[in-house]
Amino acid sequence: MNNTADNKNMIYFLVISMAVLAIYQIFVFGPDQKKRQAAAQVAAVASSSAAAKGLPLGGVSTTLTREQALATSPRITISTPSLKGSIALKGALIDDLYMIKYDQTVEKKNDPVELLTPAGTSNSYYVVSGYNFQNIPGAPTDDTVWTQTGGSALQVGKPVVLSYTNGAGLTFTRTLSIDENYMITEDDAVTNSTPQAIAFAPYSMVVRAGVPADAGKNAVVHEGAIATYSNTMSSPKLGDYRTASLKYKDMAKPKDGKALTGDDKVSIGGWYGITDKYWMAAVIPNQAQSVKYTVKADLVNNVPIFRSGYVDAPVTVAPGQTWKAQSHVFAGAKQNTQLQTYEDSLHIPRFHWAVDWGMLSIITYPMYWLLDKLYAFLGNFGFAILALTVIVKVVFYPLAHRSYESMTKMRQVQDRLKPKLDAIKKRFPDDMQKQQEATMALYQEEKVNPMAGLGGCLPMLLQIPVFWSLYKVLQLAIEMRHAPFFGWINDLSAPDSTSIVNLFGLLPFDPATVPLIGTILTGPLHIGVVAILYGCSMWLSQQMTPMTGVDPMQKKMMAFMPLMLTFFMAHVAVGLIIYWIWSNILTILQQYSIMHRLKVSNPIDTGFQKLGEMMNKGKKAA
């Protein structure tokens, strides 16, 4: 009997349980599931839309002064051994930065180089990180004022915390930390306290308004946007990354009423920025993150607005969950050693390529490495340049020796045949064609190959890439900036300050202050001591180089080259001219040793001979 009652109770229990489950499924779980599916669909659509939005345009330049722009937002101070400035709470922009280890000029100390400039100025240059949302009310924008909830000032080992709550269940937190050099770390978090999933795509970019005033003065070193990206989307290795560069002038070139733009492309990690000769600002995503990067410019009121940055892959955050991510911002000097350290410690691909090593990087980079080691050993960058030039000359001595010897031997043959060649010129004074025919007949008779001298030039051609790479290294080396040499040369990266107009400082006036023609005297007519020494060294090197088989008209044109290049070199960095002078001197010594050994007439021996004759005449007259 009891068993029958128990069975009935069990049946009642199962029936009631099934009824309760059915009611819950119909009236509670079903509608809730539909809500979650609808929310997921909305999140997916929002995620797709957020990703499609790409990088925002950024701030448009205005006529605000730097001080006025700084006053438009509450700020957090930045103070490190390398940087000083502030962060704008409005938009959480990194837009006020000076590099305190580098002065703007040699003459004025404690006048640091300005790197980043606040948004709103005519030359604004800043870094912004934010979120692309779709239909999320109160989402943070460039106009959002964040709240400082942690830390007092951004210092080494002392991070600051920014937060913003949109009033509808979303809380944004950004923790900023900085090292003693030029790397800022951003730790972002978004907490979703709403009843539905949200979707967004984080972004970070460098924005610059207008072309810098001094851009383009050095065509050898890249200035403009730069991007390092992966060629493959399947766990790329270091070799799978490429670095692309776009110059300011090319990006800002109008096309159909708009600036030249770059299309959005996808990469795994990488880094994206805007670089000048010595400085750079760049944004660096998580290197395992898929990003859509953009390097472009847009014309706004005829002012190019440059942007280089990335948008992360879309993120969906469920109710009650918190999303977290870390990225980096580099803002500072492009010191190769420091860039290599960041590349290794943070696994940033090809970060040392922020320095423009060029197409001949296989030569340029080792040469820079050697120059840096010589500088560390000698303690003077000018002496390091001289030492590196000697090393390069020694390496190429066999090739150069063969070339000069071949040309000198041809000069020796021409000296032997000079009487016969002069006779041919007298025989056909007005007929160049018959002169050449008779000369070639003479060479055949004497069994002389007139092209032998030109063949000696071939070994010289092999040296051109190396000397070009050395020239480029001296252009891009930040160590040469404001580096002294000796005497009046206190900045190897600047033109020679002396001028022949005031007898190199002996006359007490500044050529620039002369009325009406001051700009000419300090411009086209400005020739300093170093440029004159270069012209003299080039002239003597040219005189020491046997020119066989060269047309007389070409010889006359080449005779003007030292004078023309003297004016040109007067406006080039002193360090580069010193390199050329020293290279010419070493070439002259090498040429002299060969010509003296082969007993061929040369300007040095001839000059000393004439000087001796003049001194003997003077003694006899006395």
C-alpha positions, 0 to 999 in steps of 0.5 A: 500500500505504501509503495502504491502511495509513493509511486503516486507521489512520484508521478505527481512530483514529475508532472508538477515539475514538468509543468513548472519547467514548461511555464518557466520556459514559456514565460521566463527563459524563452523571452530572456533568451530572445533578449540575449539573442537580440542583444548579441545581434545588436552587439554584432551589428554595433561591433561591425559598425564600430570597426567600419568607422576607422580612425576619426578625423581628429582635431582641426587646426585653429588659430589658438596660441599654445598658451590658449590651447593649454588653458582649454582643458584641466591637465596632468603634469608629465615630469621625467628625466627625458620629458616634461609637459602635460596630458589634457583631461579633455579627450585624454590627449597626450599633446604637450611634450618637450624633450629636456635633453635636447635644446633647440639651439646650441647658443641658448641652453635650457630651451628644450625641443618641443615635440607635441603641441596641443590640439587647437593650434595651427601646428597641433601635433598630439596622440589620441586614444579612444573608442568607436561606438555605435549608438551608445549614448554618452560614449567618450569623445575628444571633447569628453573631460576625464577625471583624475582618480589616481596619482598626482603627476605622471612620473617614472614609477608613479602612474596616473589613473583617468576614469569616465562614467557615461551615466548609463552603466559604462565605466572607462578607466585608463592607467598611464605609466612612463619610463625614464626615456620615451615610452608611455604605457596605456592600460585601458579597461571598460566595465559594462554594468548595463543589462545588455552587451556592448560593442566597440573598437578601440583606436589610437593615432598620431595627429599632426596639422600642417607640414613642419616649417623645416620639413624637406630640407634634408631629402636624404632622411625620411620625414612624414608618416611611417608604418610597420605592418605584417604581410601575413595574418597567420602568426607573423614572424619578424621577417614577415613585417615591412616598413612603409614611409610616406613623405609629408609633401606626397601625403599633402598633395591635393588630388581631386580636391582632397589630400592623398589618402592611404587605404585601411589595411589589416595587420597583426601588431606593428607600429604607426607614427609620424617622424621627423629627422631626429624625433618621432611620435608613434602608437603601438598596439598589442603585438598579438592583436589584429588591427586595421591601420591607416596612414592618410592626410585630409585637407581641412580649410586647405590645411593637411591633417596627417593621421597615422594609427590603428583601430583594434578588432571589434570587442564585445563586452557582456553585461557585468564583464570588464574588458582590459587591454594594454598598448604603448605610445612612443614620443621622443628622440630616435636614439638607435640604442634605445629603439633597439632596447624597446624592440627587444623588451616589448617585442616591437617588430623592426622598431629600430627602423624608425631611423631611416636606414634606407635601401642600402641598410645592409651597409648603412646600419653596420656603418652607423654601428661602427661610428657609434662605437668609435664615438664612444671610444674617442669621445668626440664625434668629429674624430669618430668621423675621421676615424671611420673615413680612414677605416673605409679608405683602408678597406677599399685601398686595394680597389682604389690603388688599382684604379689610380695606378691604372689611370696613372700609367695611362697618364705616363703613356700620354706624357711619353707621347705628348710631343707627337700629340702636340704635333697632331694638334698643330697639323689639324688646329681647326679640325677636331675629327681629323685630330681624333682620327690621327690620335687613334692611329698613333695609339694603334701604332704605339699599341696603346689602349686609350680605354685602359685609363677609363677601365681603372674607374670600374673599381671606383664604381664599387665604392659608390654605395659605401660612400653614399651610405656613409654620407647618409649615416652622417645625415641621420645620426642624432649623435652629430646634432649639437656635437662640438668638434674644435675651435669655433665648430660647436655643432657638427650638424649645422653649417659653418658659422664663419663668413668670408664677408667679415674675414671669418670674424676679424671684422667686428660686424655680423653680415646678416645686419647689413642693410638691404643685402644682409640676407644675400651675404648670409645666404648665397654669398655665405662661405666659411672656412670649412667650405673653402678648405673643401674647395681647395681639397677637391681642386687638388684631388682633381688635379691629382687624378689623371683624366685620360680620354676625357673631352677637352670641353668636359675638362673645362667644365670639371675645372669649375666644379670645385668652385661651384661645390664650394658655394654649395657646401657652405650651407651643408652640415659641417660634419659632412664637409669634414668627412669630404675634406678628410676623404679628399686628403686621404685620396690625394695622399694615395694618388701622390704615392702612386704617381711619385713611385711611377715617376709621373708629374704631379701638382704637389712635386711641381708646386714644391719645385716651383717654390724652391726655384722662387726661394733660390731666386730670392736668395740670389737677388738678396 
